[in-house]
Amino acid sequence: MSKMAELLHGEQVEWKKLDLLLDYEQPTKYIVKSTEYDDSYATPVLTAGKSFILGFTNETENIYVASKEQPVIIFDDFTAGNQWVDFSFKIKSSAMKILKPKEGVNLRYCYHCIQTINIDVTEHKRLWISKFSQIEIPVPSLKVQEKIVETLDKFTDCVTELQAELQARSKQYEYYRDMLLSEEYLNKLAEQLENEGGIEQD
């Protein structure tokens, strides 16, 4: 029996729409006023897309307060991009939703479920209300949700480590490729071979 089958053995799994599990907040009040970012500033400015942290602002008003104990999901209303956020922030655009769990809901479990959803995002409409909030996900007991989250987070950590290692190896490869194919290195190699008699002159 697989680990997932063991976890779900004897479980009564309900299917619930996401809007029964998550509340949303419009982020208008948290929009950054100035885009003159600087890494020395304290508060990150976020987007729900791949770039995630656009920069840092020194603005001190209307910061959304999130933490490890009270995380949120930011959801791009037009691309369905989403990010897990467990630190305080401001945002760049109002075209997103800040998703929070209703009482008794495991937000991290919902986050992992959202990662599996694939829908057409070519229509220019607010995706959370029109589509995502109406999608049903399987909801086992909280205890099983926690076990599933624990397992998926371990896999996520492994993937992150592998990506970091791959990126490091890729940079290492690029460094040696550029060095070995540089004019300076090739001239030096040719000179060395000529001095050692490895290159015959006509």
Accessible surface in RSA format (square Angstrom, percent):
REM  Atomic radii and reference values for relative SASA: ProtOr
REM  Chains: A
REM  Algorithm: Lee & Richards
REM  Probe-radius: 1.40
REM  Slices: 20
REM RES _ NUM      All-atoms   Total-Side   Main-Chain    Non-polar    All polar
REM                ABS   REL    ABS   REL    ABS   REL    ABS   REL    ABS   REL
RES MET A   1   158.44  82.0  79.31  52.5  79.13 188.4  88.05  74.9  70.38  93.2
RES SER A   2    71.28  60.2  52.73  70.4  18.55  42.7  54.24 115.5  17.04  23.9
RES LYS A   3   131.35  64.1 121.94  74.8   9.41  22.4  79.02  71.1  52.33  55.7
RES MET A   4    82.62  42.8  79.90  52.9   2.72   6.5  76.66  65.2   5.96   7.9
RES ALA A   5    43.48  40.0  31.63  48.8  11.84  26.9  39.33  55.4   4.14  11.0
RES GLU A   6   104.11  59.8  88.38  66.9  15.73  37.5  25.62  49.6  78.49  64.1
RES LEU A   7    33.13  18.4  23.95  17.1   9.18  23.1  27.95  19.6   5.18  13.9
RES LEU A   8    64.69  36.0  55.99  40.1   8.70  21.9  56.01  39.3   8.68  23.4
RES HIS A   9   140.00  76.5 116.47  81.0  23.53  60.2  81.26  83.7  58.74  68.3
RES GLY A  10    75.63  93.3   0.00   N/A  75.63  93.3  39.08 107.2  36.55  81.9
RES GLU A  11    52.67  30.2  29.54  22.3  23.13  55.1   3.04   5.9  49.63  40.5
RES GLN A  12   165.41  92.5 146.93 107.4  18.48  44.0  54.49 116.0 110.92  84.1
RES VAL A  13    57.40  37.8  30.17  27.3  27.23  65.6  30.25  26.3  27.15  73.6
RES GLU A  14   101.02  58.0  96.33  72.9   4.70  11.2  33.36  64.5  67.67  55.2
RES TRP A  15   153.57  61.6 130.20  63.0  23.37  54.9 109.02  58.1  44.55  72.3
RES LYS A  16    66.57  32.5  65.03  39.9   1.55   3.7  21.40  19.3  45.17  48.1
RES LYS A  17    79.30  38.7  78.73  48.3   0.57   1.3  33.90  30.5  45.40  48.4
RES LEU A  18     0.00   0.0   0.00   0.0   0.00   0.0   0.00   0.0   0.00   0.0
RES ASP A  19    52.61  36.9  44.66  44.4   7.95  18.8  16.73  39.4  35.88  35.8
RES LEU A  20   111.65  62.2  98.44  70.4  13.22  33.2  98.54  69.2  13.11  35.3
RES LEU A  21     8.38   4.7   8.38   6.0   0.00   0.0   8.38   5.9   0.00   0.0
RES LEU A  22     4.14   2.3   0.00   0.0   4.14  10.4   0.00   0.0   4.14  11.1
RES ASP A  23    62.83  44.0  59.97  59.7   2.86   6.8  19.65  46.2  43.18  43.1
RES TYR A  24    93.84  43.8  71.71  40.8  22.13  57.6  41.03  30.8  52.81  65.1
RES GLU A  25    42.27  24.3  38.60  29.2   3.67   8.7  24.75  47.9  17.51  14.3
RES GLN A  26    80.40  45.0  70.64  51.6   9.76  23.2  47.88 101.9  32.52  24.7
RES PRO A  27     0.00   0.0   0.00   0.0   0.00   0.0   0.00   0.0   0.00   0.0
RES THR A  28    86.71  61.7  79.85  81.0   6.86  16.3  64.70  86.9  22.01  33.3
RES LYS A  29   119.72  58.4 103.12  63.3  16.61  39.5  60.38  54.3  59.35  63.2
RES TYR A  30    19.17   8.9  19.17  10.9   0.00   0.0   4.02   3.0  15.15  18.7
RES ILE A  31    53.74  30.6  45.59  34.0   8.15  19.6  45.59  32.8   8.15  22.1
RES VAL A  32    10.43   6.9   0.82   0.7   9.62  23.2   0.82   0.7   9.62  26.1
RES LYS A  33   177.01  86.4 138.44  84.9  38.56  91.8  99.56  89.6  77.45  82.5
RES SER A  34    50.99  43.1  44.42  59.3   6.57  15.1  41.46  88.3   9.53  13.4
RES THR A  35    78.18  55.6  61.10  61.9  17.07  40.7  28.24  37.9  49.94  75.5
RES GLU A  36   147.31  84.6 130.88  99.0  16.43  39.1  52.22 101.0  95.10  77.6
RES TYR A  37    62.61  29.2  33.22  18.9  29.38  76.5  33.34  25.1  29.27  36.1
RES ASP A  38    66.21  46.4  59.40  59.1   6.80  16.1  10.94  25.7  55.26  55.1
RES ASP A  39   126.39  88.5 102.13 101.7  24.26  57.4  36.06  84.9  90.33  90.1
RES SER A  40    96.22  81.3  55.64  74.3  40.58  93.5  53.65 114.3  42.57  59.6
RES TYR A  41    74.47  34.8  64.26  36.6  10.21  26.6  29.79  22.4  44.67  55.1
RES ALA A  42    93.71  86.2  62.90  97.1  30.82  70.1  71.47 100.7  22.24  58.9
RES THR A  43    14.18  10.1  12.73  12.9   1.44   3.4   2.57   3.5  11.61  17.5
RES PRO A  44    13.43   9.8  13.43  12.2   0.00   0.0  13.43  11.1   0.00   0.0
RES VAL A  45     0.00   0.0   0.00   0.0   0.00   0.0   0.00   0.0   0.00   0.0
RES LEU A  46     0.00   0.0   0.00   0.0   0.00   0.0   0.00   0.0   0.00   0.0
RES THR A  47    27.16  19.3  27.06  27.4   0.10   0.2   8.12  10.9  19.03  28.8
RES ALA A  48     1.33   1.2   0.00   0.0   1.33   3.0   0.00   0.0   1.33   3.5
RES GLY A  49    22.85  28.2   0.00   N/A  22.85  28.2  22.85  62.7   0.00   0.0
RES LYS A  50   208.66 101.8 176.88 108.5  31.78  75.7 122.77 110.5  85.89  91.5
RES SER A  51    75.58  63.9  47.49  63.4  28.09  64.7  47.39 100.9  28.18  39.5
RES PHE A  52    42.18  21.1  42.18  26.1   0.00   0.0  42.18  25.6   0.00   0.0
RES ILE A  53    70.54  40.1  51.65  38.5  18.89  45.5  51.65  37.2  18.89  51.3
RES LEU A  54    67.52  37.6  38.69  27.7  28.83  72.5  41.68  29.3  25.83  69.5
RES GLY A  55     9.55  11.8   0.00   N/A   9.55  11.8   9.55  26.2   0.00   0.0
RES PHE A  56    56.05  28.0  55.95  34.7   0.10   0.3  55.95  33.9   0.10   0.3
RES THR A  57     4.11   2.9   3.40   3.4   0.71   1.7   1.13   1.5   2.97   4.5
RES ASN A  58    92.35  63.7  74.55  72.0  17.80  42.9  21.27  51.2  71.08  68.7
RES GLU A  59    34.36  19.7  26.44  20.0   7.92  18.9  29.78  57.6   4.58   3.7
RES THR A  60   117.03  83.2  93.02  94.3  24.02  57.2  66.58  89.4  50.45  76.3
RES GLU A  61   122.50  70.3 116.84  88.4   5.66  13.5  47.65  92.2  74.84  61.1
RES ASN A  62    73.67  50.8  57.59  55.7  16.08  38.7   7.70  18.5  65.97  63.8
RES ILE A  63    45.24  25.7  30.95  23.1  14.29  34.4  30.95  22.3  14.29  38.8
RES TYR A  64    22.49  10.5  21.61  12.3   0.87   2.3  11.46   8.6  11.03  13.6
RES VAL A  65   116.17  76.4  97.45  88.2  18.72  45.1  97.45  84.7  18.72  50.8
RES ALA A  66     5.68   5.2   0.00   0.0   5.68  12.9   0.83   1.2   4.85  12.8
RES SER A  67    36.63  31.0  34.00  45.4   2.64   6.1  30.26  64.4   6.37   8.9
RES LYS A  68   156.39  76.3 133.29  81.8  23.11  55.0  91.74  82.6  64.66  68.9
RES GLU A  69   146.07  83.9 115.13  87.1  30.95  73.7  69.85 135.1  76.22  62.2
RES GLN A  70   133.75  74.8 127.86  93.4   5.89  14.0  35.06  74.6  98.69  74.9
RES PRO A  71    24.08  17.5  20.34  18.5   3.74  13.6  20.34  16.8   3.74  23.3
RES VAL A  72     3.78   2.5   3.78   3.4   0.00   0.0   3.78   3.3   0.00   0.0
RES ILE A  73     0.00   0.0   0.00   0.0   0.00   0.0   0.00   0.0   0.00   0.0
RES ILE A  74     0.00   0.0   0.00   0.0   0.00   0.0   0.00   0.0   0.00   0.0
RES PHE A  75     0.00   0.0   0.00   0.0   0.00   0.0   0.00   0.0   0.00   0.0
RES ASP A  76    24.58  17.2  24.58  24.5   0.00   0.0   0.00   0.0  24.58  24.5
RES ASP A  77     0.00   0.0   0.00   0.0   0.00   0.0   0.00   0.0   0.00   0.0
RES PHE A  78    51.98  26.0  45.34  28.1   6.64  17.3  45.35  27.5   6.63  19.0
RES THR A  79    81.73  58.1  68.64  69.6  13.09  31.2  65.69  88.2  16.04  24.2
RES ALA A  80    15.49  14.2   9.24  14.3   6.24  14.2   9.88  13.9   5.61  14.9
RES GLY A  81    23.24  28.7   0.00   N/A  23.24  28.7  23.09  63.4   0.15   0.3
RES ASN A  82    26.44  18.2  11.92  11.5  14.52  35.0   0.00   0.0  26.43  25.6
RES GLN A  83    38.20  21.4  38.20  27.9   0.00   0.0   0.01   0.0  38.19  29.0
RES TRP A  84    54.85  22.0  43.97  21.3  10.88  25.5  35.41  18.9  19.44  31.5
RES VAL A  85     0.02   0.0   0.00   0.0   0.02   0.1   0.02   0.0   0.00   0.0
RES ASP A  86    30.97  21.7  25.33  25.2   5.64  13.3   0.79   1.9  30.18  30.1
RES PHE A  87    68.41  34.2  64.53  40.0   3.88  10.1  68.41  41.5   0.00   0.0
RES SER A  88    39.42  33.3  32.22  43.0   7.20  16.6  21.21  45.2  18.21  25.5
RES PHE A  89     0.00   0.0   0.00   0.0   0.00   0.0   0.00   0.0   0.00   0.0
RES LYS A  90     4.43   2.2   4.43   2.7   0.00   0.0   0.00   0.0   4.43   4.7
RES ILE A  91     0.00   0.0   0.00   0.0   0.00   0.0   0.00   0.0   0.00   0.0
RES LYS A  92    93.22  45.5  84.10  51.6   9.12  21.7  36.16  32.5  57.07  60.8
RES SER A  93    48.43  40.9  44.10  58.9   4.33  10.0  35.22  75.0  13.21  18.5
RES SER A  94    40.58  34.3  38.02  50.7   2.56   5.9   8.84  18.8  31.73  44.5
RES ALA A  95    23.59  21.7  21.89  33.8   1.70   3.9  22.19  31.2   1.41   3.7
RES MET A  96     5.41   2.8   5.41   3.6   0.00   0.0   5.41   4.6   0.00   0.0
RES LYS A  97     3.21   1.6   3.21   2.0   0.00   0.0   0.00   0.0   3.21   3.4
RES ILE A  98     0.00   0.0   0.00   0.0   0.00   0.0   0.00   0.0   0.00   0.0
RES LEU A  99     0.00   0.0   0.00   0.0   0.00   0.0   0.00   0.0   0.00   0.0
RES LYS A 100    63.95  31.2  63.95  39.2   0.00   0.0  30.49  27.4  33.46  35.6
RES PRO A 101    52.29  38.1  35.55  32.4  16.74  60.9  35.55  29.4  16.74 104.1
RES LYS A 102    68.90  33.6  63.36  38.9   5.54  13.2  35.38  31.8  33.53  35.7
RES GLU A 103   180.37 103.6 143.46 108.5  36.91  87.9  66.72 129.0 113.66  92.8
RES GLY A 104    53.88  66.4   0.00   N/A  53.88  66.4  32.99  90.5  20.89  46.8
RES VAL A 105    31.71  20.9  13.81  12.5  17.90  43.1  16.40  14.3  15.30  41.5
RES ASN A 106    26.50  18.3  19.93  19.3   6.57  15.8   8.45  20.3  18.06  17.5
RES LEU A 107     9.97   5.6   5.50   3.9   4.47  11.2   5.50   3.9   4.47  12.0
RES ARG A 108    47.94  20.1  46.53  23.7   1.41   3.4  18.98  25.9  28.96  17.6
RES TYR A 109    12.04   5.6  12.04   6.9   0.00   0.0   5.86   4.4   6.18   7.6
RES CYS A 110     1.28   1.0   1.28   1.4   0.00   0.0   0.00   0.0   1.28   1.4
RES TYR A 111    32.71  15.3  32.71  18.6   0.00   0.0   6.91   5.2  25.80  31.8
RES HIS A 112    21.33  11.7  17.70  12.3   3.63   9.3   8.09   8.3  13.25  15.4
RES CYS A 113    17.28  13.1  14.14  15.8   3.14   7.4   4.62  11.7  12.65  13.6
RES ILE A 114     3.04   1.7   0.04   0.0   3.00   7.2   0.04   0.0   3.00   8.1
RES GLN A 115    87.35  48.8  56.83  41.5  30.53  72.7  34.09  72.6  53.26  40.4
RES THR A 116   104.76  74.5  79.78  80.9  24.99  59.6  70.99  95.4  33.77  51.1
RES ILE A 117    30.01  17.1  12.71   9.5  17.29  41.7  16.83  12.1  13.18  35.8
RES ASN A 118   141.42  97.5 110.13 106.4  31.29  75.3  36.21  87.1 105.21 101.7
RES ILE A 119    53.34  30.4  25.71  19.2  27.63  66.6  36.24  26.1  17.11  46.4
RES ASP A 120    77.96  54.6  61.57  61.3  16.38  38.7  39.63  93.3  38.33  38.2
RES VAL A 121    57.09  37.6  46.28  41.9  10.81  26.1  46.28  40.2  10.81  29.3
RES THR A 122   118.59  84.3  84.77  85.9  33.81  80.6  79.62 106.9  38.97  58.9
RES GLU A 123    78.51  45.1  70.82  53.6   7.70  18.3  34.93  67.6  43.58  35.6
RES HIS A 124   159.85  87.4 126.84  88.2  33.01  84.4  90.46  93.2  69.38  80.7
RES LYS A 125    80.56  39.3  75.37  46.2   5.19  12.4  39.68  35.7  40.88  43.5
RES ARG A 126    95.82  40.2  92.47  47.1   3.35   8.0  39.01  53.3  56.81  34.4
RES LEU A 127     0.00   0.0   0.00   0.0   0.00   0.0   0.00   0.0   0.00   0.0
RES TRP A 128     2.04   0.8   2.04   1.0   0.00   0.0   0.14   0.1   1.91   3.1
RES ILE A 129    93.19  53.0  87.97  65.5   5.22  12.6  88.24  63.5   4.96  13.5
RES SER A 130    52.47  44.3  21.78  29.1  30.69  70.7  30.76  65.5  21.71  30.4
RES LYS A 131    49.26  24.0  43.68  26.8   5.58  13.3  38.90  35.0  10.36  11.0
RES PHE A 132     4.50   2.3   4.50   2.8   0.00   0.0   4.50   2.7   0.00   0.0
RES SER A 133     5.62   4.7   5.62   7.5   0.00   0.0   3.17   6.7   2.46   3.4
RES GLN A 134    79.00  44.2  68.15  49.8  10.85  25.8  37.07  78.9  41.92  31.8
RES ILE A 135    45.49  25.9  40.90  30.5   4.59  11.1  45.49  32.8   0.00   0.0
RES GLU A 136    87.01  50.0  72.68  55.0  14.33  34.1  14.55  28.1  72.46  59.2
RES ILE A 137     6.40   3.6   5.92   4.4   0.48   1.2   6.40   4.6   0.00   0.0
RES PRO A 138    46.07  33.6  46.07  42.0   0.00   0.0  46.07  38.0   0.00   0.0
RES VAL A 139    17.91  11.8  14.29  12.9   3.62   8.7  14.29  12.4   3.62   9.8
RES PRO A 140     6.29   4.6   1.43   1.3   4.86  17.7   2.72   2.2   3.57  22.2
RES SER A 141    50.56  42.7  36.89  49.2  13.67  31.5  46.82  99.7   3.74   5.2
RES LEU A 142    81.17  45.2  75.54  54.0   5.63  14.1  75.54  53.1   5.63  15.1
RES LYS A 143   152.63  74.5 147.60  90.6   5.03  12.0  91.76  82.6  60.87  64.8
RES VAL A 144    11.97   7.9  11.90  10.8   0.06   0.2  11.97  10.4   0.00   0.0
RES GLN A 145     9.26   5.2   9.26   6.8   0.00   0.0   0.00   0.0   9.26   7.0
RES GLU A 146    98.56  56.6  93.52  70.7   5.04  12.0  29.79  57.6  68.77  56.1
RES LYS A 147    98.11  47.9  96.87  59.4   1.24   2.9  45.95  41.4  52.15  55.6
RES ILE A 148    15.12   8.6  15.12  11.3   0.00   0.0  15.12  10.9   0.00   0.0
RES VAL A 149    16.68  11.0  16.68  15.1   0.00   0.0  16.68  14.5   0.00   0.0
RES GLU A 150    86.18  49.5  79.96  60.5   6.23  14.8  35.60  68.9  50.58  41.3
RES THR A 151    26.85  19.1  25.18  25.5   1.66   4.0  23.13  31.1   3.71   5.6
RES LEU A 152    61.02  34.0  60.14  43.0   0.88   2.2  60.14  42.2   0.88   2.4
RES ASP A 153    37.85  26.5  37.60  37.4   0.24   0.6  18.09  42.6  19.76  19.7
RES LYS A 154   122.20  59.6 119.71  73.4   2.49   5.9  79.93  71.9  42.27  45.0
RES PHE A 155   129.86  65.0 129.53  80.2   0.33   0.9 129.83  78.7   0.03   0.1
RES THR A 156    59.93  42.6  55.17  55.9   4.76  11.3  47.54  63.9  12.39  18.7
RES ASP A 157    84.76  59.4  82.83  82.4   1.93   4.6  20.38  48.0  64.38  64.2
RES CYS A 158    69.59  52.6  67.61  75.4   1.98   4.6  16.65  42.2  52.94  57.1
RES VAL A 159    76.14  50.1  76.14  68.9   0.00   0.0  76.14  66.2   0.00   0.0
RES THR A 160    77.78  55.3  77.10  78.2   0.68   1.6  60.70  81.5  17.07  25.8
RES GLU A 161   120.48  69.2 112.45  85.1   8.03  19.1  44.26  85.6  76.22  62.2
RES LEU A 162   123.64  68.9 119.90  85.8   3.73   9.4 120.48  84.6   3.16   8.5
RES GLN A 163   112.65  63.0 106.56  77.9   6.09  14.5  37.58  80.0  75.08  56.9
RES ALA A 164    57.75  53.1  48.46  74.8   9.29  21.1  52.41  73.8   5.34  14.2
RES GLU A 165    86.11  49.4  82.17  62.2   3.94   9.4  39.77  76.9  46.33  37.8
RES LEU A 166   126.17  70.3 124.10  88.8   2.07   5.2 126.06  88.5   0.11   0.3
RES GLN A 167   105.89  59.2 100.91  73.8   4.97  11.8  26.75  56.9  79.14  60.0
RES ALA A 168    57.54  52.9  46.37  71.6  11.17  25.4  52.27  73.6   5.27  14.0
RES ARG A 169   139.73  58.7 135.79  69.2   3.94   9.4  45.31  61.9  94.42  57.2
RES SER A 170    47.36  40.0  40.52  54.1   6.84  15.7  24.48  52.1  22.88  32.1
RES LYS A 171   130.35  63.6 124.46  76.4   5.88  14.0  75.90  68.3  54.45  58.0
RES GLN A 172    86.48  48.4  79.41  58.0   7.07  16.8  27.85  59.3  58.63  44.5
RES TYR A 173   136.80  63.9 129.41  73.6   7.39  19.2 102.30  76.9  34.50  42.5
RES GLU A 174    74.35  42.7  74.33  56.2   0.02   0.0  11.06  21.4  63.29  51.7
RES TYR A 175   134.45  62.8 126.15  71.8   8.30  21.6  94.27  70.8  40.19  49.5
RES TYR A 176   106.34  49.6 106.34  60.5   0.00   0.0  61.85  46.5  44.49  54.8
RES ARG A 177    94.17  39.5  87.04  44.4   7.13  17.0  31.62  43.2  62.55  37.9
RES ASP A 178    82.43  57.7  71.52  71.2  10.90  25.8  33.42  78.7  49.00  48.9
RES MET A 179    70.51  36.5  63.30  41.9   7.21  17.2  47.54  40.4  22.98  30.4
RES LEU A 180    78.15  43.5  75.78  54.2   2.37   5.9  75.78  53.2   2.37   6.4
RES LEU A 181   122.68  68.3 104.16  74.5  18.52  46.6 104.56  73.4  18.12  48.8
RES SER A 182    39.89  33.7  31.25  41.7   8.64  19.9  35.09  74.7   4.80   6.7
RES GLU A 183   135.64  77.9 125.03  94.6  10.60  25.2  47.52  91.9  88.12  71.9
RES GLU A 184   129.03  74.1 118.74  89.8  10.29  24.5  48.17  93.2  80.86  66.0
RES TYR A 185    73.10  34.1  70.55  40.1   2.55   6.6  42.91  32.2  30.19  37.2
RES LEU A 186    82.86  46.1  78.50  56.2   4.35  10.9  78.50  55.1   4.35  11.7
RES ASN A 187    87.68  60.5  82.13  79.4   5.55  13.4  25.59  61.6  62.09  60.0
RES LYS A 188   126.74  61.8 122.74  75.3   4.01   9.5  77.09  69.4  49.65  52.9
RES LEU A 189    65.59  36.5  64.27  46.0   1.31   3.3  65.15  45.8   0.44   1.2
RES ALA A 190    45.21  41.6  42.50  65.6   2.71   6.2  44.48  62.6   0.73   1.9
RES GLU A 191   108.13  62.1 104.69  79.2   3.44   8.2  32.76  63.4  75.37  61.5
RES GLN A 192    93.95  52.5  89.64  65.5   4.32  10.3  25.59  54.5  68.36  51.8
RES LEU A 193    70.41  39.2  70.41  50.4   0.00   0.0  70.41  49.5   0.00   0.0
RES GLU A 194    88.59  50.9  77.05  58.3  11.54  27.5  12.62  24.4  75.96  62.0
RES ASN A 195   116.68  80.5  79.46  76.8  37.22  89.6  28.47  68.5  88.22  85.3
RES GLU A 196   120.22  69.0  82.11  62.1  38.10  90.7  45.67  88.3  74.55  60.9
RES GLY A 197    58.06  71.6   0.00   N/A  58.06  71.6  31.28  85.8  26.78  60.0
RES GLY A 198    55.16  68.0   0.00   N/A  55.16  68.0  24.43  67.0  30.74  68.8
RES ILE A 199    69.92  39.8  60.17  44.8   9.75  23.5  62.86  45.3   7.06  19.2
RES GLU A 200   166.10  95.4 138.58 104.8  27.52  65.5  57.49 111.2 108.61  88.7
RES GLN A 201   123.51  69.1  93.24  68.1  30.27  72.1  47.73 101.6  75.78  57.5
RES ASP A 202   195.90 137.2 123.29 122.7  72.61 171.7  73.11 172.1 122.79 122.5
END  Absolute sums over single chains surface
CHAIN  1 A    13433.5      11264.2       2169.3       7389.9       6043.6
END  Absolute sums over all chains
TOTAL         13433.5      11264.2       2169.3       7389.9       6043.6
